[in-house]
Amino acid sequence: YVDKTPFIEGVLAAGAQVVLLPRPRRFGKTVNLSMLRYYLEKSPEDRSALFAGLAVASSELCRTHFQRYPVIFMSFKDVKPLSWEECLAGVANVLGQTYAEHSYLLGEGKLDPADAKIFSAIRERRAAKSDLLIALGLLSRLLAAHHREKVVILIDEYDTPIHAGYTRGYYDEVIAFFRDFLSGGLKDNVHLFKGVLTGILRVAKESL
């Protein structure tokens, strides 16, 4: 068994608010993100047994962050269609699943009517592109207000749709979308504690 939990301390100790980890496939990116989620995510379930005896259990830095934050977790690793229309539908599906995980925000009836309307549209996969663009920023704001704690955003293989767009002829559309989508959640977001993204492409090959 290889103890990978020092990765958690590395992320928390990093000076950057948003961390990008570009690695080829099969390098364990998803496993590391999942581990980070289980450690940081606020949950009624006590997850301390998962980390007992591992390096992170003895870290003073990490202890104050254990199960503290609402977490937004999404993966775009399977969004690699042939056309931009299908790509946007794939993104809408990922966001719909993510919003569904946080449906309790809607169920408690505390959301502003305008926010509730967009929330429902995204969850039900009928949102306009303009609503999808603000989806990351909106969900982080609503979670932070509900939990009174900043949000952790974890995105696995954020650039798989970009790579598909480059090879299949809709690069301009997909790069414009993801630039605004990611910026809304990760740039100057007062509700963000940490963002961690994994990618499959070398940064030098991109223009984000």
C-alpha positions in Angstrom: 0.0 0.0 0.0 1.3 3.4 -0.9 0.2 6.2 1.4 -0.8 9.1 -0.8 -2.3 11.2 1.9 0.7 13.7 2.0 -1.0 14.9 -1.2 -3.7 16.4 1.0 -1.2 18.4 3.0 0.5 19.5 -0.1 -2.7 21.0 -1.5 -3.6 22.7 1.7 -0.1 24.1 2.2 0.1 25.4 -1.4 0.1 29.2 -1.6 -2.1 29.1 -4.7 -5.8 29.1 -4.2 -6.3 27.1 -7.4 -4.1 24.1 -8.2 -3.8 22.5 -11.7 -2.4 19.0 -12.0 -1.7 18.1 -15.6 -0.8 14.4 -16.0 -1.5 11.7 -18.7 -4.2 9.2 -18.1 -3.6 6.3 -15.6 -1.5 8.5 -13.2 -4.0 8.3 -10.4 -5.5 11.8 -10.8 -9.1 10.7 -10.0 -8.0 8.6 -7.0 -6.2 11.6 -5.5 -9.2 13.9 -6.1 -11.5 11.4 -4.5 -9.2 11.1 -1.5 -9.2 14.9 -1.2 -13.0 15.0 -1.4 -13.4 12.4 1.3 -11.1 14.3 3.6 -12.4 17.8 3.2 -16.1 17.3 2.5 -18.6 18.2 5.2 -20.6 15.1 5.9 -22.7 13.6 8.7 -20.6 10.4 8.3 -17.5 10.3 10.4 -14.7 9.4 7.9 -11.8 9.4 10.4 -11.4 5.6 10.1 -10.5 6.0 6.4 -7.4 8.0 7.3 -6.4 6.3 10.6 -2.8 5.4 10.7 -1.9 7.3 7.5 0.4 10.3 7.3 -2.4 12.9 7.1 -3.8 11.7 10.5 -0.7 13.2 12.2 -0.7 16.5 10.3 -1.6 19.5 12.5 -2.1 21.6 9.4 -4.7 19.2 7.9 -6.6 18.5 11.1 -8.4 21.8 11.2 -9.7 21.2 7.6 -11.1 17.7 8.1 -14.7 17.3 7.0 -15.1 21.1 7.1 -16.1 22.3 3.6 -19.0 21.9 1.2 -17.4 20.3 -1.9 -18.3 20.6 -5.6 -17.0 17.6 -7.4 -17.4 17.0 -11.1 -15.6 15.1 -13.9 -15.5 15.8 -17.6 -13.5 12.7 -18.5 -16.4 11.2 -20.5 -17.4 14.4 -22.4 -15.7 14.0 -25.8 -18.4 14.0 -28.4 -18.3 14.7 -32.1 -20.0 18.1 -32.2 -20.3 21.2 -30.1 -24.0 20.7 -29.6 -23.4 17.2 -28.2 -20.5 18.6 -26.1 -22.7 21.3 -24.5 -25.3 18.6 -23.8 -22.6 16.5 -22.1 -21.5 19.5 -20.0 -25.2 20.1 -19.0 -25.5 16.5 -17.9 -22.4 16.7 -15.7 -23.7 19.9 -14.1 -27.2 18.4 -13.7 -25.7 15.5 -11.8 -23.6 17.8 -9.7 -26.6 20.1 -8.8 -28.7 17.0 -8.0 -26.1 16.1 -5.3 -27.0 19.4 -3.6 -30.7 19.3 -4.1 -31.2 19.9 -0.4 -30.5 23.6 -1.1 -33.7 23.7 -3.2 -35.7 21.5 -0.9 -35.4 23.7 2.1 -37.0 26.6 0.3 -34.5 29.2 1.3 -33.2 30.1 -2.1 -34.0 33.4 -3.8 -36.8 32.6 -6.4 -34.4 33.7 -9.3 -31.7 31.4 -8.0 -34.1 28.6 -7.4 -35.3 28.9 -11.0 -31.8 28.6 -12.4 -31.0 25.8 -10.0 -33.9 23.7 -11.1 -33.2 24.3 -14.8 -29.6 23.2 -14.4 -30.5 20.1 -12.3 -33.2 19.1 -14.8 -30.9 19.6 -17.9 -33.0 22.3 -19.5 -30.9 25.3 -18.7 -29.8 27.8 -21.3 -26.1 28.1 -22.2 -26.0 31.4 -20.3 -27.1 29.6 -17.1 -24.5 26.9 -17.6 -21.8 29.5 -17.9 -22.6 30.8 -14.4 -23.3 27.3 -12.9 -20.0 26.9 -11.0 -20.1 30.4 -9.5 -23.7 30.1 -8.6 -23.5 26.8 -6.8 -20.4 27.9 -4.8 -22.3 31.0 -3.7 -25.4 29.0 -2.6 -23.3 26.4 -0.8 -21.2 29.0 1.0 -24.4 30.8 2.2 -26.0 27.6 3.4 -23.1 26.1 5.2 -21.5 29.4 6.2 -18.2 28.1 5.1 -16.1 28.5 1.9 -16.3 25.9 -0.8 -13.8 23.4 -2.3 -14.1 22.9 -6.0 -12.6 19.7 -7.5 -12.8 19.2 -11.3 -11.4 16.0 -12.9 -10.1 16.1 -16.5 -11.5 19.6 -17.1 -9.7 19.7 -20.5 -11.1 16.4 -22.1 -13.9 18.4 -23.8 -11.3 21.0 -25.0 -9.1 18.2 -26.5 -12.2 16.7 -28.2 -13.0 20.2 -29.6 -9.5 20.6 -30.9 -9.5 17.2 -32.7 -13.1 17.4 -33.9 -13.5 20.9 -35.2 -15.3 22.9 -32.4 -12.3 24.2 -30.5 -13.3 27.9 -30.6 -16.7 27.2 -29.1 -15.5 24.9 -26.3 -12.5 27.1 -25.3 -14.7 30.2 -25.1 -17.2 28.3 -23.0 -14.7 26.8 -20.5 -12.8 30.1 -20.2 -16.0 31.8 -18.9 -17.3 28.8 -17.0 -14.1 28.2 -15.0 -13.5 31.9 -14.5 -16.9 32.2 -12.8 -16.0 29.7 -10.2 -12.2 29.9 -9.8 -11.2 33.5 -10.5 -11.9 36.1 -7.8 -14.5 33.9 -6.2 -15.0 35.2 -2.6 -16.8 31.9 -1.8 -13.8 29.7 -2.8 -11.5 28.1 -0.3 -9.5 25.8 -2.7 -9.9 24.7 -6.3 -8.1 21.6 -7.6 -8.2 20.7 -11.3 -6.7 17.7 -13.1 -6.0 17.8 -16.8 -4.6 15.4 -19.5 -2.9 18.0 -21.7 0.3 19.9 -21.2 -0.4 23.5 -20.2 1.9 24.7 -23.0 -0.6 23.3 -25.5 -3.5 25.3 -24.2 -4.6 29.0 -24.3 -6.8 29.2 -21.2 
